[in-house]
Amino acid sequence: MKKTTRFLILFLSLALISQSSWGADTLWETLTASQQEVLNTGKQILVTEQIPNAIWPRFHIYRLVPAAPRDVEAVFWDVNDDAHYVPDCMKVTVDSRPAPNIVEVTYYLNIPFLPQEVSLVRTEVTLLPQGIYNNTWTVLSSKYSQSGSGSFLIAPQNKGSLICYTNFVIPKSSIACMLRSQAESQIKATVKAIAQRVEYQLKEAPQHHAEQLQQIDAALKK
């Protein structure tokens, strides 16, 4: 199957997940057998999608996490914890919560050879059928980006979760072409860090994780 066709199937599948009671294995089925084999070894997969006239591609990172989707979501939704484990994240401030499931956050990130990045990001979480969590975000303002958007999808997979982290940024300057490799590495490291943080919270900080679970349940009014 051609890569472009597989991407089309993926995005149509995600749209259908949000509109119907499709099974939680839909995301898994969009991956090839060889990709599934890599994921089953504990490694993560990077897939780049070329966007017409865009300087950077859209990045998709897949990874299996040995934890329930609710546990993964609880860690991801706790934005106040990001500065403790997200690579290059130095500081986070919560600017507003327009709704229980929406948060607007300013991130302060270290950028190699350049002044610190400061970006305001709006994230919304929704709980889809069969225990699938979907986080979508939009960059509202940024020092280095014209625009940015992405998502973090968490679907049940066997006794754990399959996550798909998607990110697409349109830089303000052509100098950003030189930073593509750094951006790709940072995204990979971020997904790895999220997975590791989930395991850490479950094993080493159960009390804090219980608070994280309460936060995500309140956001979704469970």
C-alpha positions in Angstrom: 0.0 0.0 0.0 1.3 3.4 -0.9 2.3 5.7 2.0 -0.1 8.5 0.8 -3.0 6.0 0.8 -2.1 4.8 4.3 -2.1 8.3 5.5 -5.5 8.9 4.0 -6.8 5.8 5.7 -5.4 6.9 9.0 -7.0 10.4 8.9 -10.3 9.0 7.8 -10.2 6.4 10.5 -9.5 9.0 13.2 -12.4 11.1 11.9 -14.7 8.1 12.1 -13.5 7.2 15.6 -14.6 10.6 16.8 -18.0 10.3 15.1 -19.0 6.6 15.8 -18.3 3.6 17.9 -15.4 2.2 15.9 -13.3 -0.3 17.8 -10.3 0.8 19.7 -8.0 -1.2 17.4 -8.7 1.1 14.4 -5.5 3.1 14.9 -3.4 -0.1 15.3 -4.9 -1.5 12.0 -3.6 1.6 10.1 0.0 0.4 10.8 1.8 -2.1 8.6 2.8 -5.5 10.0 6.5 -4.4 10.1 5.6 -1.2 12.0 3.5 -3.2 14.5 6.4 -5.6 15.0 8.8 -2.6 15.8 6.3 -1.2 18.3 5.9 -4.6 20.0 9.7 -4.6 20.7 9.2 -1.4 22.8 10.6 1.0 20.2 8.7 4.0 18.8 8.1 4.8 15.1 8.4 8.2 13.4 6.4 8.8 10.3 6.8 12.0 8.3 4.1 13.4 6.1 5.1 15.9 3.5 2.8 18.9 3.2 2.7 20.9 0.0 4.7 24.1 0.2 5.6 23.5 3.8 9.2 23.9 5.1 8.7 21.1 7.7 6.7 17.9 7.4 3.9 16.8 9.7 5.4 14.4 12.3 3.6 11.3 13.6 5.1 9.3 16.5 3.7 6.0 17.5 4.5 4.1 20.7 3.1 1.4 22.9 2.9 2.3 26.6 2.3 -0.4 29.3 -0.4 1.5 31.0 -4.1 2.1 30.6 -5.2 5.1 28.4 -6.6 6.9 31.5 -3.3 6.7 33.2 -1.5 8.0 30.1 -4.0 10.8 29.7 -3.8 11.8 33.3 0.0 12.3 33.1 -0.3 14.2 29.8 -3.0 16.5 31.0 -1.0 17.5 34.1 0.7 20.4 32.3 2.1 21.8 35.5 4.4 18.7 35.6 5.8 19.3 32.1 8.8 21.3 33.2 10.0 18.3 35.3 10.3 15.9 32.4 9.6 17.3 28.9 13.0 17.8 27.1 14.0 21.5 26.8 10.9 22.7 28.7 12.2 25.2 31.3 8.9 26.7 32.6 5.1 26.3 32.2 2.4 28.8 33.2 -1.3 28.1 32.9 -2.9 31.3 31.5 -6.5 30.2 31.5 -9.0 27.4 31.5 -11.9 28.4 29.2 -13.6 25.1 29.9 -12.9 22.1 32.2 -11.5 20.2 29.2 -9.6 23.2 27.6 -6.4 24.8 28.9 -4.2 27.6 27.5 -0.6 27.3 28.6 2.6 29.3 27.9 5.7 27.2 27.4 9.2 28.4 27.7 11.5 26.1 25.7 15.3 26.1 25.2 16.3 26.3 21.5 19.9 25.6 20.4 21.8 28.7 19.4 18.7 30.9 19.7 16.9 32.9 22.4 14.3 30.9 24.4 11.1 30.0 22.6 7.9 31.3 24.2 4.6 29.9 22.9 1.0 30.0 24.0 -0.8 26.8 23.3 -4.5 25.9 23.6 -5.2 22.2 24.2 -8.6 20.4 24.4 -9.2 16.9 25.5 -12.1 14.7 24.6 -13.1 11.2 25.6 -14.1 9.1 22.5 -16.0 5.8 22.4 -14.3 2.7 23.9 -12.0 4.7 26.2 -10.0 6.5 23.5 -8.6 9.9 24.6 -7.9 12.6 22.0 -6.0 15.8 22.8 -5.8 18.5 20.1 -3.8 21.7 20.3 -3.3 24.9 18.5 -0.4 27.4 18.8 -2.0 30.7 19.6 1.2 32.7 19.6 4.9 31.9 19.2 8.3 33.6 18.9 9.4 31.3 16.0 6.3 29.8 14.5 3.6 31.3 12.2 1.3 28.6 13.3 1.2 25.1 14.8 -1.2 22.3 15.5 -1.2 18.8 16.6 -2.8 16.0 18.5 -2.1 13.2 21.0 -4.3 10.2 20.6 -4.4 7.4 23.2 -6.1 4.2 22.3 -6.4 0.9 24.3 -4.1 -1.8 22.9 -4.0 -5.2 24.5 -3.3 -4.5 28.2 -1.8 -1.1 27.5 -2.1 1.9 25.2 -1.1 2.8 21.7 -0.3 6.5 21.5 0.0 8.6 18.3 1.6 12.1 18.8 1.2 14.4 15.8 2.8 17.8 15.3 2.9 20.3 12.5 4.6 23.7 12.6 5.0 26.4 10.1 8.1 28.4 11.1 8.3 32.1 10.7 11.7 32.2 9.1 13.5 30.1 6.5 16.4 29.7 9.0 14.1 27.2 10.6 15.1 24.7 7.9 18.4 24.3 9.7 16.5 23.3 12.9 14.4 20.6 11.4 16.7 17.8 12.7 16.6 19.4 16.1 12.8 19.6 16.0 12.5 16.0 14.9 14.8 14.9 17.7 12.9 17.0 20.2 9.6 15.4 19.2 11.0 11.9 19.5 12.4 12.7 22.9 9.1 14.2 24.1 7.1 11.1 23.3 9.7 8.9 24.9 9.7 11.2 28.0 5.9 11.0 28.3 6.0 7.2 28.2 8.7 7.1 30.8 6.9 9.6 33.0 3.8 7.5 33.0 5.8 4.5 34.2 7.5 6.6 36.8 4.2 8.0 38.2 2.6 4.6 38.4 5.6 3.0 40.2 7.3 5.9 42.1 4.6 8.5 42.7 1.2 6.8 43.1 -0.1 9.6 45.3 0.7 12.3 42.8 -0.7 10.1 40.1 -4.0 9.7 42.0 -4.2 13.5 41.9 -3.6 13.5 38.2 -6.4 11.0 37.7 -8.7 13.3 39.6 -7.7 16.2 37.4 -8.5 14.4 34.2 -11.7 13.0 35.5 -12.8 16.6 36.5 -11.8 17.9 33.1 -14.1 15.3 31.5 -16.7 15.6 34.2 -16.5 11.9 35.1 
